[in-house]
Every structure is written in C-alpha cells, then in structure tokens.
C-alpha cells in the first residue's frame, strides 16, 4: 500500500506548488507531497515532505482532501493537509523538484488543467478556499 501525505499552503490568496522532476510526471505541478515513511505519523510525514520539497516550515491545522485508488495489485491512499506557513525559505533538491512557485486561485482552478499532476490538486485548492477542511481532531495515532 502506498500512502501519500502533503499539504495545501496558502499565503495572501496564492498557493505554493512544486513542479515535479520525476519522469512519470515530469514538469507537472503538484502539492509538496510524498510517501509516508515507516515509523512516521501522517502529520510528521506531511511536514517532512513539505520541508524537503519547498524548504518551508509549516504547521498542519486540518485536512483538505482524502482519496484512495484501487490498483491492480496495490492500494494508493492520499491525505492532503491544510498547512499554515510558519517560515518561508524556498529551497529544494533539483533532482526531485524543478521549481517551486506561488499561483493564484483562479490560475490553478481555471487555467492549469493540463499542467497539474492530477485534478485532485484543483479539488484540494477549491476545498481550502471554501474552508472545506476537516479538523485535526479526526487524526489519531493508535498506540495499540
């Protein structure tokens, strides 16, 4: 099973997206997101992935989007948090990310259909803008 975590980061009406360097999604714009590591909580993974892909420090205050996809021999789960920017310091590994940029809402929603990695990017941004955000209280770390 693949678990992807990441975040929607908004500042002054603009959203921070990363341009992918991976061959399968080369030059597509996405949230800062990636695979959850073993022995890592959903929150820890999202904060780490955002930091690795943008250089920014964030805190998470809700969930904007959850999805799953049933693959032929696997399962894919994606959890995208609402991330509040604490410290903006754009830096990234150019082997993994081609660029990091702020985009306004209308550009993402109305103009970037082919440039986005998937329609989920648009959906999560719309959810964030409309304040369709589940509270962090629904996220729990099971101890037993």
ZADO-1210 file (C-alpha; in nm, 4 decimals, padded with zeros to 6 digits):
<atoms>
<atom x="00.0000" y="00.0000" z="00.0000" code="UNK" pos="1"/>
<atom x="00.1211" y="00.3461" z="-00.0871" code="UNK" pos="2"/>
<atom x="00.0344" y="00.6334" z="00.1480" code="UNK" pos="3"/>
<atom x="00.0962" y="00.9852" z="00.0175" code="UNK" pos="4"/>
<atom x="00.0889" y="01.2858" z="00.2514" code="UNK" pos="5"/>
<atom x="00.1347" y="01.6533" z="00.1798" code="UNK" pos="6"/>
<atom x="-00.0188" y="01.9939" z="00.2171" code="UNK" pos="7"/>
<atom x="-00.2024" y="02.2844" z="00.0626" code="UNK" pos="8"/>
<atom x="-00.0142" y="02.6006" z="00.1580" code="UNK" pos="9"/>
<atom x="-00.1913" y="02.9335" z="00.1049" code="UNK" pos="10"/>
<atom x="-00.0448" y="03.2812" z="00.1532" code="UNK" pos="11"/>
<atom x="-00.2210" y="03.6035" z="00.0529" code="UNK" pos="12"/>
<atom x="-00.4538" y="03.4228" z="-00.1867" code="UNK" pos="13"/>
<atom x="-00.1756" y="03.2262" z="-00.3558" code="UNK" pos="14"/>
<atom x="-00.0929" y="02.8567" z="-00.3312" code="UNK" pos="15"/>
<atom x="00.2528" y="02.7013" z="-00.3230" code="UNK" pos="16"/>
<atom x="00.3031" y="02.4265" z="-00.5817" code="UNK" pos="17"/>
<atom x="00.6058" y="02.2218" z="-00.6815" code="UNK" pos="18"/>
<atom x="00.6991" y="02.1231" z="-01.0359" code="UNK" pos="19"/>
<atom x="00.7835" y="01.7539" z="-01.0496" code="UNK" pos="20"/>
<atom x="01.1131" y="01.6235" z="-01.1919" code="UNK" pos="21"/>
<atom x="01.0119" y="01.2530" z="-01.1910" code="UNK" pos="22"/>
<atom x="00.9867" y="01.1014" z="-01.5384" code="UNK" pos="23"/>
<atom x="00.6271" y="00.9791" z="-01.4973" code="UNK" pos="24"/>
<atom x="00.5029" y="01.3290" z="-01.4075" code="UNK" pos="25"/>
<atom x="00.7789" y="01.5480" z="-01.5499" code="UNK" pos="26"/>
<atom x="00.7012" y="01.9233" z="-01.5350" code="UNK" pos="27"/>
<atom x="00.3584" y="01.8701" z="-01.3762" code="UNK" pos="28"/>
<atom x="00.2621" y="02.0949" z="-01.0853" code="UNK" pos="29"/>
<atom x="00.1602" y="01.9340" z="-00.7581" code="UNK" pos="30"/>
<atom x="00.1384" y="01.9957" z="-00.3862" code="UNK" pos="31"/>
<atom x="00.4501" y="01.9355" z="-00.1874" code="UNK" pos="32"/>
<atom x="00.3818" y="01.5718" z="-00.1016" code="UNK" pos="33"/>
<atom x="00.5349" y="01.2272" z="-00.0964" code="UNK" pos="34"/>
<atom x="00.5388" y="00.8792" z="00.0519" code="UNK" pos="35"/>
<atom x="00.4880" y="00.8267" z="00.4227" code="UNK" pos="36"/>
<atom x="00.7927" y="00.6642" z="00.5803" code="UNK" pos="37"/>
<atom x="00.7835" y="00.3669" z="00.8164" code="UNK" pos="38"/>
<atom x="00.7568" y="00.4721" z="01.1834" code="UNK" pos="39"/>
<atom x="00.6236" y="00.8165" z="01.0866" code="UNK" pos="40"/>
<atom x="00.2830" y="00.9642" z="01.1698" code="UNK" pos="41"/>
<atom x="00.0671" y="01.1162" z="00.8954" code="UNK" pos="42"/>
<atom x="00.1431" y="01.4626" z="01.0331" code="UNK" pos="43"/>
<atom x="00.5183" y="01.4033" z="01.0639" code="UNK" pos="44"/>
<atom x="00.5299" y="01.2739" z="00.7070" code="UNK" pos="45"/>
<atom x="00.3409" y="01.5716" z="00.5630" code="UNK" pos="46"/>
<atom x="00.5574" y="01.8248" z="00.7481" code="UNK" pos="47"/>
<atom x="00.8752" y="01.6431" z="00.6373" code="UNK" pos="48"/>
<atom x="00.7678" y="01.6190" z="00.2723" code="UNK" pos="49"/>
<atom x="00.6710" y="01.9873" z="00.2614" code="UNK" pos="50"/>
<atom x="01.0089" y="02.0837" z="00.4106" code="UNK" pos="51"/>
<atom x="01.2018" y="01.8560" z="00.1701" code="UNK" pos="52"/>
<atom x="01.0203" y="01.9794" z="-00.1400" code="UNK" pos="53"/>
<atom x="00.9922" y="02.3515" z="-00.0603" code="UNK" pos="54"/>
<atom x="01.2276" y="02.4363" z="00.2249" code="UNK" pos="55"/>
<atom x="00.9323" y="02.5836" z="00.4170" code="UNK" pos="56"/>
<atom x="00.8287" y="02.5160" z="00.7741" code="UNK" pos="57"/>
<atom x="00.4563" y="02.4613" z="00.8316" code="UNK" pos="58"/>
<atom x="00.2078" y="02.3537" z="01.0912" code="UNK" pos="59"/>
<atom x="-00.0970" y="02.1497" z="00.9993" code="UNK" pos="60"/>
<atom x="-00.4438" y="02.2579" z="01.1049" code="UNK" pos="61"/>
<atom x="-00.6835" y="02.0386" z="00.9097" code="UNK" pos="62"/>
<atom x="-00.7383" y="01.8054" z="00.6168" code="UNK" pos="63"/>
<atom x="-00.8382" y="01.9395" z="00.2733" code="UNK" pos="64"/>
<atom x="-00.8518" y="01.6190" z="00.0751" code="UNK" pos="65"/>
<atom x="-00.8518" y="01.2413" z="00.1165" code="UNK" pos="66"/>
<atom x="-00.8572" y="00.9929" z="-00.1698" code="UNK" pos="67"/>
<atom x="-00.7814" y="00.6338" z="-00.2474" code="UNK" pos="68"/>
<atom x="-00.7281" y="00.4441" z="-00.5679" code="UNK" pos="69"/>
<atom x="-00.7537" y="00.0697" z="-00.6053" code="UNK" pos="70"/>
<atom x="-00.4734" y="-00.0511" z="-00.8266" code="UNK" pos="71"/>
<atom x="-00.4494" y="-00.3935" z="-00.9893" code="UNK" pos="72"/>
<atom x="-00.2263" y="-00.5328" z="-00.7143" code="UNK" pos="73"/>
<atom x="-00.1987" y="-00.2467" z="-00.4653" code="UNK" pos="74"/>
<atom x="-00.3819" y="00.0360" z="-00.2919" code="UNK" pos="75"/>
<atom x="-00.2997" y="00.4060" z="-00.3022" code="UNK" pos="76"/>
<atom x="-00.4154" y="00.6464" z="-00.0267" code="UNK" pos="77"/>
<atom x="-00.3611" y="01.0237" z="-00.0325" code="UNK" pos="78"/>
<atom x="-00.4116" y="01.2626" z="00.2596" code="UNK" pos="79"/>
<atom x="-00.3594" y="01.6328" z="00.1926" code="UNK" pos="80"/>
<atom x="-00.3486" y="01.8609" z="00.4956" code="UNK" pos="81"/>
<atom x="-00.4169" y="02.2312" z="00.5227" code="UNK" pos="82"/>
<atom x="-00.0736" y="02.3708" z="00.6060" code="UNK" pos="83"/>
<atom x="-00.0098" y="02.7099" z="00.7637" code="UNK" pos="84"/>
<atom x="00.3192" y="02.8686" z="00.6643" code="UNK" pos="85"/>
<atom x="00.5489" y="02.9323" z="00.9612" code="UNK" pos="86"/>
<atom x="00.8717" y="03.0111" z="00.7765" code="UNK" pos="87"/>
<atom x="00.9114" y="03.0615" z="00.4026" code="UNK" pos="88"/>
<atom x="01.2553" y="02.9680" z="00.2761" code="UNK" pos="89"/>
<atom x="01.2246" y="02.8299" z="-00.0756" code="UNK" pos="90"/>
<atom x="01.4914" y="02.5677" z="-00.1378" code="UNK" pos="91"/>
<atom x="01.4668" y="02.2246" z="-00.2945" code="UNK" pos="92"/>
<atom x="01.6566" y="01.9322" z="-00.4447" code="UNK" pos="93"/>
<atom x="01.6708" y="01.9991" z="-00.8204" code="UNK" pos="94"/>
<atom x="01.6924" y="01.6245" z="-00.8860" code="UNK" pos="95"/>
<atom x="01.3399" y="01.5833" z="-00.7443" code="UNK" pos="96"/>
<atom x="01.1768" y="01.9240" z="-00.7969" code="UNK" pos="97"/>
<atom x="01.2222" y="02.1507" z="-01.0979" code="UNK" pos="98"/>
<atom x="01.0644" y="02.4623" z="-00.9461" code="UNK" pos="99"/>
<atom x="00.8556" y="02.5921" z="-00.6557" code="UNK" pos="100"/>
<atom x="00.6119" y="02.8776" z="-00.7217" code="UNK" pos="101"/>
<atom x="00.3126" y="03.0607" z="-00.5826" code="UNK" pos="102"/>
<atom x="-00.0003" y="03.0542" z="-00.8035" code="UNK" pos="103"/>
<atom x="-00.3262" y="03.2403" z="-00.7546" code="UNK" pos="104"/>
<atom x="-00.6521" y="03.0521" z="-00.7091" code="UNK" pos="105"/>
<atom x="-00.8014" y="03.1391" z="-01.0497" code="UNK" pos="106"/>
<atom x="-00.4907" y="03.0243" z="-01.2353" code="UNK" pos="107"/>
<atom x="-00.4909" y="02.6846" z="-01.0630" code="UNK" pos="108"/>
<atom x="-00.8662" y="02.6303" z="-01.0909" code="UNK" pos="109"/>
<atom x="-00.9327" y="02.7733" z="-01.4367" code="UNK" pos="110"/>
<atom x="-00.6108" y="02.7665" z="-01.6388" code="UNK" pos="111"/>
<atom x="-00.3792" y="02.4847" z="-01.5290" code="UNK" pos="112"/>
<atom x="-00.5821" y="02.1740" z="-01.6193" code="UNK" pos="113"/>
<atom x="-00.3072" y="02.0138" z="-01.8297" code="UNK" pos="114"/>
<atom x="-00.0198" y="02.1442" z="-01.6170" code="UNK" pos="115"/>
<atom x="-00.1414" y="01.9860" z="-01.2912" code="UNK" pos="116"/>
<atom x="-00.0359" y="01.6364" z="-01.1879" code="UNK" pos="117"/>
<atom x="-00.4000" y="01.5484" z="-01.1348" code="UNK" pos="118"/>
<atom x="-00.7424" y="01.7042" z="-01.0841" code="UNK" pos="119"/>
<atom x="-00.7005" y="01.6372" z="-00.7112" code="UNK" pos="120"/>
<atom x="-00.4719" y="01.9441" z="-00.6929" code="UNK" pos="121"/>
<atom x="-00.7539" y="02.1640" z="-00.8171" code="UNK" pos="122"/>
<atom x="-01.0101" y="01.9938" z="-00.5883" code="UNK" pos="123"/>
<atom x="-00.7989" y="02.0368" z="-00.2744" code="UNK" pos="124"/>
<atom x="-00.7359" y="02.4051" z="-00.3529" code="UNK" pos="125"/>
<atom x="-01.1106" y="02.4586" z="-00.4020" code="UNK" pos="126"/>
<atom x="-01.1768" y="02.2806" z="-00.0703" code="UNK" pos="127"/>
<atom x="-00.9216" y="02.5007" z="00.1054" code="UNK" pos="128"/>
<atom x="-01.0631" y="02.8208" z="-00.0453" code="UNK" pos="129"/>
<atom x="-01.4201" y="02.7202" z="00.0532" code="UNK" pos="130"/>
<atom x="-01.2978" y="02.6192" z="00.4011" code="UNK" pos="131"/>
<atom x="-01.3994" y="02.2573" z="00.3466" code="UNK" pos="132"/>
<atom x="-01.1375" y="02.1443" z="00.5947" code="UNK" pos="133"/>
<atom x="-01.1780" y="01.8623" z="00.8436" code="UNK" pos="134"/>
<atom x="-01.0374" y="01.9420" z="01.1886" code="UNK" pos="135"/>
<atom x="-00.7130" y="01.7832" z="01.3056" code="UNK" pos="136"/>
<atom x="-00.9107" y="01.6185" z="01.5878" code="UNK" pos="137"/>
<atom x="-01.0073" y="01.3424" z="01.3430" code="UNK" pos="138"/>
<atom x="-00.6402" y="01.2402" z="01.3020" code="UNK" pos="139"/>
<atom x="-00.5237" y="00.9968" z="01.5663" code="UNK" pos="140"/>
<atom x="-00.2150" y="00.7877" z="01.6280" code="UNK" pos="141"/>
<atom x="-00.3162" y="00.4441" z="01.7506" code="UNK" pos="142"/>
<atom x="-00.0960" y="00.3168" z="02.0312" code="UNK" pos="143"/>
<atom x="-00.2107" y="-00.0456" z="02.0437" code="UNK" pos="144"/>
</atoms>
